[in-house]
Amino acid sequence: MSCPICAKDTDPKYRPFCSKRCADIDLGRWLTGSYVIPGDAVEEEDNPPELPPRRPH
């Protein structure tokens, strides 16, 4: 199996990546929203759901 970032052989320690660097690159892509699932855009609701009242301690 090859690393999905750089195509080098994978290292069992970082599987499916070859190194911590490539694992971090992948994580960064997830955190910045670079990876998306194709589909129709969903509009957000104008009124978010209300949270239940907090109970006093």
PyMOL Python script that loads the backbone (N, CA, C, O; Angstrom):
from pymol import cmd

cmd.read_pdbstr("""\
ATOM      1  N   MET A   1       0.855  -1.174   0.000  1.00  0.00           N
ATOM      2  CA  MET A   1       0.000   0.000   0.000  1.00  0.00           C
ATOM      3  C   MET A   1       0.902   1.238   0.000  1.00  0.00           C
ATOM      4  O   MET A   1       1.951   1.250   0.644  1.00  0.00           O
ATOM      5  N   SER A   2       0.494   2.255  -0.711  1.00  0.00           N
ATOM      6  CA  SER A   2       1.279   3.488  -0.755  1.00  0.00           C
ATOM      7  C   SER A   2       0.572   4.612  -0.004  1.00  0.00           C
ATOM      8  O   SER A   2      -0.649   4.610   0.154  1.00  0.00           O
ATOM      9  N   CYS A   3       1.370   5.565   0.452  1.00  0.00           N
ATOM     10  CA  CYS A   3       0.873   6.716   1.195  1.00  0.00           C
ATOM     11  C   CYS A   3      -0.059   7.538   0.296  1.00  0.00           C
ATOM     12  O   CYS A   3       0.302   7.845  -0.840  1.00  0.00           O
ATOM     13  N   PRO A   4      -1.251   7.899   0.788  1.00  0.00           N
ATOM     14  CA  PRO A   4      -2.179   8.676  -0.026  1.00  0.00           C
ATOM     15  C   PRO A   4      -1.718  10.118  -0.272  1.00  0.00           C
ATOM     16  O   PRO A   4      -2.269  10.796  -1.139  1.00  0.00           O
ATOM     17  N   ILE A   5      -0.725  10.591   0.470  1.00  0.00           N
ATOM     18  CA  ILE A   5      -0.241  11.959   0.301  1.00  0.00           C
ATOM     19  C   ILE A   5       0.915  12.022  -0.698  1.00  0.00           C
ATOM     20  O   ILE A   5       0.889  12.829  -1.627  1.00  0.00           O
ATOM     21  N   CYS A   6       1.941  11.162  -0.506  1.00  0.00           N
ATOM     22  CA  CYS A   6       3.140  11.262  -1.355  1.00  0.00           C
ATOM     23  C   CYS A   6       3.434  10.013  -2.175  1.00  0.00           C
ATOM     24  O   CYS A   6       4.363  10.021  -2.983  1.00  0.00           O
ATOM     25  N   ALA A   7       2.674   8.947  -1.991  1.00  0.00           N
ATOM     26  CA  ALA A   7       2.799   7.694  -2.740  1.00  0.00           C
ATOM     27  C   ALA A   7       4.018   6.852  -2.365  1.00  0.00           C
ATOM     28  O   ALA A   7       4.316   5.884  -3.065  1.00  0.00           O
ATOM     29  N   LYS A   8       4.734   7.183  -1.286  1.00  0.00           N
ATOM     30  CA  LYS A   8       5.824   6.326  -0.803  1.00  0.00           C
ATOM     31  C   LYS A   8       5.212   5.126  -0.091  1.00  0.00           C
ATOM     32  O   LYS A   8       4.014   5.106   0.190  1.00  0.00           O
ATOM     33  N   ASP A   9       6.054   4.112   0.201  1.00  0.00           N
ATOM     34  CA  ASP A   9       5.583   2.955   0.961  1.00  0.00           C
ATOM     35  C   ASP A   9       5.160   3.398   2.358  1.00  0.00           C
ATOM     36  O   ASP A   9       5.770   4.288   2.952  1.00  0.00           O
ATOM     37  N   THR A  10       4.111   2.768   2.871  1.00  0.00           N
ATOM     38  CA  THR A  10       3.606   3.153   4.192  1.00  0.00           C
ATOM     39  C   THR A  10       4.484   2.602   5.305  1.00  0.00           C
ATOM     40  O   THR A  10       5.182   1.604   5.128  1.00  0.00           O
ATOM     41  N   ASP A  11       4.440   3.258   6.436  1.00  0.00           N
ATOM     42  CA  ASP A  11       5.141   2.827   7.641  1.00  0.00           C
ATOM     43  C   ASP A  11       4.067   2.335   8.596  1.00  0.00           C
ATOM     44  O   ASP A  11       3.107   3.060   8.859  1.00  0.00           O
ATOM     45  N   PRO A  12       4.202   1.110   9.130  1.00  0.00           N
ATOM     46  CA  PRO A  12       3.164   0.594  10.037  1.00  0.00           C
ATOM     47  C   PRO A  12       2.866   1.527  11.210  1.00  0.00           C
ATOM     48  O   PRO A  12       1.746   1.538  11.720  1.00  0.00           O
ATOM     49  N   LYS A  13       3.846   2.302  11.636  1.00  0.00           N
ATOM     50  CA  LYS A  13       3.643   3.221  12.760  1.00  0.00           C
ATOM     51  C   LYS A  13       2.669   4.342  12.402  1.00  0.00           C
ATOM     52  O   LYS A  13       1.962   4.845  13.274  1.00  0.00           O
ATOM     53  N   TYR A  14       2.625   4.740  11.119  1.00  0.00           N
ATOM     54  CA  TYR A  14       1.780   5.863  10.693  1.00  0.00           C
ATOM     55  C   TYR A  14       0.719   5.438   9.683  1.00  0.00           C
ATOM     56  O   TYR A  14       0.134   6.289   9.013  1.00  0.00           O
ATOM     57  N   ARG A  15       0.468   4.167   9.566  1.00  0.00           N
ATOM     58  CA  ARG A  15      -0.434   3.637   8.564  1.00  0.00           C
ATOM     59  C   ARG A  15      -1.750   4.396   8.517  1.00  0.00           C
ATOM     60  O   ARG A  15      -2.320   4.624   9.583  1.00  0.00           O
ATOM     61  N   PRO A  16      -2.264   4.793   7.404  1.00  0.00           N
ATOM     62  CA  PRO A  16      -1.879   4.457   6.037  1.00  0.00           C
ATOM     63  C   PRO A  16      -0.841   5.410   5.435  1.00  0.00           C
ATOM     64  O   PRO A  16      -0.642   5.414   4.220  1.00  0.00           O
ATOM     65  N   PHE A  17      -0.185   6.209   6.264  1.00  0.00           N
ATOM     66  CA  PHE A  17       0.782   7.186   5.764  1.00  0.00           C
ATOM     67  C   PHE A  17       2.203   6.645   5.896  1.00  0.00           C
ATOM     68  O   PHE A  17       2.430   5.609   6.521  1.00  0.00           O
ATOM     69  N   CYS A  18       3.157   7.363   5.297  1.00  0.00           N
ATOM     70  CA  CYS A  18       4.558   6.943   5.359  1.00  0.00           C
ATOM     71  C   CYS A  18       5.289   7.607   6.514  1.00  0.00           C
ATOM     72  O   CYS A  18       6.340   7.127   6.938  1.00  0.00           O
ATOM     73  N   SER A  19       4.748   8.705   7.027  1.00  0.00           N
ATOM     74  CA  SER A  19       5.447   9.457   8.071  1.00  0.00           C
ATOM     75  C   SER A  19       4.455  10.337   8.834  1.00  0.00           C
ATOM     76  O   SER A  19       3.303  10.504   8.433  1.00  0.00           O
ATOM     77  N   LYS A  20       4.937  10.887   9.935  1.00  0.00           N
ATOM     78  CA  LYS A  20       4.117  11.823  10.717  1.00  0.00           C
ATOM     79  C   LYS A  20       3.813  13.062   9.884  1.00  0.00           C
ATOM     80  O   LYS A  20       2.727  13.631   9.986  1.00  0.00           O
ATOM     81  N   ARG A  21       4.771  13.479   9.061  1.00  0.00           N
ATOM     82  CA  ARG A  21       4.576  14.659   8.210  1.00  0.00           C
ATOM     83  C   ARG A  21       3.357  14.478   7.308  1.00  0.00           C
ATOM     84  O   ARG A  21       2.507  15.365   7.231  1.00  0.00           O
ATOM     85  N   CYS A  22       3.266  13.337   6.626  1.00  0.00           N
ATOM     86  CA  CYS A  22       2.126  13.109   5.735  1.00  0.00           C
ATOM     87  C   CYS A  22       0.827  12.958   6.528  1.00  0.00           C
ATOM     88  O   CYS A  22      -0.229  13.396   6.071  1.00  0.00           O
ATOM     89  N   ALA A  23       0.895  12.343   7.710  1.00  0.00           N
ATOM     90  CA  ALA A  23      -0.295  12.240   8.561  1.00  0.00           C
ATOM     91  C   ALA A  23      -0.766  13.629   8.981  1.00  0.00           C
ATOM     92  O   ALA A  23      -1.966  13.899   9.004  1.00  0.00           O
ATOM     93  N   ASP A  24       0.179  14.508   9.312  1.00  0.00           N
ATOM     94  CA  ASP A  24      -0.175  15.874   9.705  1.00  0.00           C
ATOM     95  C   ASP A  24      -0.741  16.671   8.534  1.00  0.00           C
ATOM     96  O   ASP A  24      -1.655  17.474   8.721  1.00  0.00           O
ATOM     97  N   ILE A  25      -0.213  16.462   7.337  1.00  0.00           N
ATOM     98  CA  ILE A  25      -0.756  17.130   6.153  1.00  0.00           C
ATOM     99  C   ILE A  25      -2.211  16.724   5.953  1.00  0.00           C
ATOM    100  O   ILE A  25      -3.064  17.569   5.680  1.00  0.00           O
ATOM    101  N   ASP A  26      -2.495  15.430   6.090  1.00  0.00           N
ATOM    102  CA  ASP A  26      -3.863  14.937   5.939  1.00  0.00           C
ATOM    103  C   ASP A  26      -4.781  15.528   7.005  1.00  0.00           C
ATOM    104  O   ASP A  26      -5.897  15.948   6.699  1.00  0.00           O
ATOM    105  N   LEU A  27      -4.322  15.563   8.244  1.00  0.00           N
ATOM    106  CA  LEU A  27      -5.116  16.148   9.330  1.00  0.00           C
ATOM    107  C   LEU A  27      -5.406  17.619   9.045  1.00  0.00           C
ATOM    108  O   LEU A  27      -6.527  18.084   9.250  1.00  0.00           O
ATOM    109  N   GLY A  28      -4.402  18.348   8.574  1.00  0.00           N
ATOM    110  CA  GLY A  28      -4.597  19.752   8.234  1.00  0.00           C
ATOM    111  C   GLY A  28      -5.649  19.943   7.154  1.00  0.00           C
ATOM    112  O   GLY A  28      -6.435  20.889   7.200  1.00  0.00           O
ATOM    113  N   ARG A  29      -5.658  19.048   6.191  1.00  0.00           N
ATOM    114  CA  ARG A  29      -6.672  19.131   5.126  1.00  0.00           C
ATOM    115  C   ARG A  29      -8.067  18.914   5.679  1.00  0.00           C
ATOM    116  O   ARG A  29      -9.012  19.576   5.247  1.00  0.00           O
ATOM    117  N   TRP A  30      -8.216  17.991   6.636  1.00  0.00           N
ATOM    118  CA  TRP A  30      -9.522  17.773   7.259  1.00  0.00           C
ATOM    119  C   TRP A  30      -9.944  18.998   8.059  1.00  0.00           C
ATOM    120  O   TRP A  30     -11.095  19.429   7.985  1.00  0.00           O
ATOM    121  N   LEU A  31      -9.010  19.555   8.825  1.00  0.00           N
ATOM    122  CA  LEU A  31      -9.348  20.675   9.701  1.00  0.00           C
ATOM    123  C   LEU A  31      -9.674  21.954   8.946  1.00  0.00           C
ATOM    124  O   LEU A  31     -10.442  22.780   9.438  1.00  0.00           O
ATOM    125  N   THR A  32      -9.105  22.131   7.762  1.00  0.00           N
ATOM    126  CA  THR A  32      -9.386  23.342   6.989  1.00  0.00           C
ATOM    127  C   THR A  32     -10.563  23.163   6.035  1.00  0.00           C
ATOM    128  O   THR A  32     -10.940  24.102   5.333  1.00  0.00           O
ATOM    129  N   GLY A  33     -11.146  21.965   6.005  1.00  0.00           N
ATOM    130  CA  GLY A  33     -12.289  21.728   5.135  1.00  0.00           C
ATOM    131  C   GLY A  33     -11.920  21.445   3.691  1.00  0.00           C
ATOM    132  O   GLY A  33     -12.763  21.583   2.805  1.00  0.00           O
ATOM    133  N   SER A  34     -10.679  21.052   3.433  1.00  0.00           N
ATOM    134  CA  SER A  34     -10.263  20.739   2.068  1.00  0.00           C
ATOM    135  C   SER A  34     -10.950  19.489   1.539  1.00  0.00           C
ATOM    136  O   SER A  34     -11.187  19.369   0.338  1.00  0.00           O
ATOM    137  N   TYR A  35     -11.268  18.564   2.429  1.00  0.00           N
ATOM    138  CA  TYR A  35     -11.961  17.345   2.025  1.00  0.00           C
ATOM    139  C   TYR A  35     -13.461  17.584   2.181  1.00  0.00           C
ATOM    140  O   TYR A  35     -13.923  18.016   3.237  1.00  0.00           O
ATOM    141  N   VAL A  36     -14.202  17.304   1.138  1.00  0.00           N
ATOM    142  CA  VAL A  36     -15.657  17.438   1.201  1.00  0.00           C
ATOM    143  C   VAL A  36     -16.293  16.240   0.513  1.00  0.00           C
ATOM    144  O   VAL A  36     -15.696  15.626  -0.372  1.00  0.00           O
ATOM    145  N   ILE A  37     -17.484  15.923   0.923  1.00  0.00           N
ATOM    146  CA  ILE A  37     -18.252  14.868   0.287  1.00  0.00           C
ATOM    147  C   ILE A  37     -19.136  15.534  -0.759  1.00  0.00           C
ATOM    148  O   ILE A  37     -19.914  16.428  -0.427  1.00  0.00           O
ATOM    149  N   PRO A  38     -19.030  15.112  -2.016  1.00  0.00           N
ATOM    150  CA  PRO A  38     -19.845  15.747  -3.053  1.00  0.00           C
ATOM    151  C   PRO A  38     -21.342  15.572  -2.782  1.00  0.00           C
ATOM    152  O   PRO A  38     -21.782  14.533  -2.289  1.00  0.00           O
ATOM    153  N   GLY A  39     -22.086  16.574  -3.105  1.00  0.00           N
ATOM    154  CA  GLY A  39     -23.527  16.523  -2.919  1.00  0.00           C
ATOM    155  C   GLY A  39     -24.118  17.910  -3.027  1.00  0.00           C
ATOM    156  O   GLY A  39     -23.400  18.891  -3.222  1.00  0.00           O
ATOM    157  N   ASP A  40     -25.414  17.987  -2.902  1.00  0.00           N
ATOM    158  CA  ASP A  40     -26.096  19.269  -2.962  1.00  0.00           C
ATOM    159  C   ASP A  40     -25.809  20.073  -1.696  1.00  0.00           C
ATOM    160  O   ASP A  40     -25.717  19.516  -0.603  1.00  0.00           O
ATOM    161  N   ALA A  41     -25.673  21.359  -1.855  1.00  0.00           N
ATOM    162  CA  ALA A  41     -25.439  22.237  -0.706  1.00  0.00           C
ATOM    163  C   ALA A  41     -26.688  22.258   0.171  1.00  0.00           C
ATOM    164  O   ALA A  41     -27.810  22.240  -0.334  1.00  0.00           O
ATOM    165  N   VAL A  42     -26.489  22.294   1.456  1.00  0.00           N
ATOM    166  CA  VAL A  42     -27.588  22.325   2.417  1.00  0.00           C
ATOM    167  C   VAL A  42     -27.598  23.705   3.064  1.00  0.00           C
ATOM    168  O   VAL A  42     -26.587  24.167   3.592  1.00  0.00           O
ATOM    169  N   GLU A  43     -28.754  24.350   3.012  1.00  0.00           N
ATOM    170  CA  GLU A  43     -28.875  25.668   3.641  1.00  0.00           C
ATOM    171  C   GLU A  43     -29.044  25.499   5.142  1.00  0.00           C
ATOM    172  O   GLU A  43     -29.755  24.609   5.608  1.00  0.00           O
ATOM    173  N   GLU A  44     -28.379  26.370   5.886  1.00  0.00           N
ATOM    174  CA  GLU A  44     -28.520  26.327   7.333  1.00  0.00           C
ATOM    175  C   GLU A  44     -29.825  27.008   7.726  1.00  0.00           C
ATOM    176  O   GLU A  44     -30.293  27.921   7.046  1.00  0.00           O
ATOM    177  N   GLU A  45     -30.400  26.557   8.821  1.00  0.00           N
ATOM    178  CA  GLU A  45     -31.643  27.138   9.318  1.00  0.00           C
ATOM    179  C   GLU A  45     -31.371  28.530   9.886  1.00  0.00           C
ATOM    180  O   GLU A  45     -30.317  28.773  10.474  1.00  0.00           O
ATOM    181  N   ASP A  46     -32.330  29.441   9.705  1.00  0.00           N
ATOM    182  CA  ASP A  46     -32.194  30.780  10.264  1.00  0.00           C
ATOM    183  C   ASP A  46     -32.254  30.755  11.784  1.00  0.00           C
ATOM    184  O   ASP A  46     -31.579  31.540  12.451  1.00  0.00           O
ATOM    185  N   ASN A  47     -33.059  29.857  12.328  1.00  0.00           N
ATOM    186  CA  ASN A  47     -33.237  29.761  13.774  1.00  0.00           C
ATOM    187  C   ASN A  47     -32.643  28.438  14.258  1.00  0.00           C
ATOM    188  O   ASN A  47     -33.243  27.383  14.055  1.00  0.00           O
ATOM    189  N   PRO A  48     -31.479  28.482  14.891  1.00  0.00           N
ATOM    190  CA  PRO A  48     -30.910  27.232  15.393  1.00  0.00           C
ATOM    191  C   PRO A  48     -31.787  26.664  16.499  1.00  0.00           C
ATOM    192  O   PRO A  48     -32.527  27.411  17.139  1.00  0.00           O
ATOM    193  N   PRO A  49     -31.720  25.365  16.734  1.00  0.00           N
ATOM    194  CA  PRO A  49     -32.557  24.774  17.792  1.00  0.00           C
ATOM    195  C   PRO A  49     -32.191  25.360  19.148  1.00  0.00           C
ATOM    196  O   PRO A  49     -31.029  25.663  19.420  1.00  0.00           O
ATOM    197  N   GLU A  50     -33.195  25.511  19.981  1.00  0.00           N
ATOM    198  CA  GLU A  50     -32.963  26.081  21.306  1.00  0.00           C
ATOM    199  C   GLU A  50     -32.407  25.008  22.234  1.00  0.00           C
ATOM    200  O   GLU A  50     -32.786  23.839  22.165  1.00  0.00           O
ATOM    201  N   LEU A  51     -31.505  25.436  23.094  1.00  0.00           N
ATOM    202  CA  LEU A  51     -30.950  24.529  24.079  1.00  0.00           C
ATOM    203  C   LEU A  51     -31.851  24.500  25.301  1.00  0.00           C
ATOM    204  O   LEU A  51     -32.492  25.500  25.626  1.00  0.00           O
ATOM    205  N   PRO A  52     -31.906  23.352  25.986  1.00  0.00           N
ATOM    206  CA  PRO A  52     -32.737  23.300  27.198  1.00  0.00           C
ATOM    207  C   PRO A  52     -32.125  24.223  28.258  1.00  0.00           C
ATOM    208  O   PRO A  52     -30.918  24.465  28.250  1.00  0.00           O
ATOM    209  N   PRO A  53     -32.954  24.734  29.163  1.00  0.00           N
ATOM    210  CA  PRO A  53     -32.418  25.629  30.211  1.00  0.00           C
ATOM    211  C   PRO A  53     -31.427  24.881  31.096  1.00  0.00           C
ATOM    212  O   PRO A  53     -31.558  23.680  31.336  1.00  0.00           O
ATOM    213  N   ARG A  54     -30.450  25.614  31.565  1.00  0.00           N
ATOM    214  CA  ARG A  54     -29.444  25.016  32.449  1.00  0.00           C
ATOM    215  C   ARG A  54     -29.998  24.881  33.848  1.00  0.00           C
ATOM    216  O   ARG A  54     -30.720  25.751  34.334  1.00  0.00           O
ATOM    217  N   ARG A  55     -29.655  23.789  34.484  1.00  0.00           N
ATOM    218  CA  ARG A  55     -30.072  23.583  35.865  1.00  0.00           C
ATOM    219  C   ARG A  55     -29.058  24.235  36.800  1.00  0.00           C
ATOM    220  O   ARG A  55     -27.854  24.107  36.578  1.00  0.00           O
ATOM    221  N   PRO A  56     -29.511  24.925  37.831  1.00  0.00           N
ATOM    222  CA  PRO A  56     -28.549  25.511  38.791  1.00  0.00           C
ATOM    223  C   PRO A  56     -27.834  24.402  39.553  1.00  0.00           C
ATOM    224  O   PRO A  56     -28.358  23.300  39.711  1.00  0.00           O
ATOM    225  N   HIS A  57     -26.651  24.706  40.014  1.00  0.00           N
ATOM    226  CA  HIS A  57     -25.856  23.723  40.768  1.00  0.00           C
ATOM    227  C   HIS A  57     -26.186  23.768  42.213  1.00  0.00           C
ATOM    228  O   HIS A  57     -25.616  23.013  43.000  1.00  0.00           O
TER     229      HIS A  57
END
""", "prot")
cmd.dss("prot")
cmd.show_as("cartoon", "prot")
cmd.util.cbc("prot")
cmd.orient("prot")
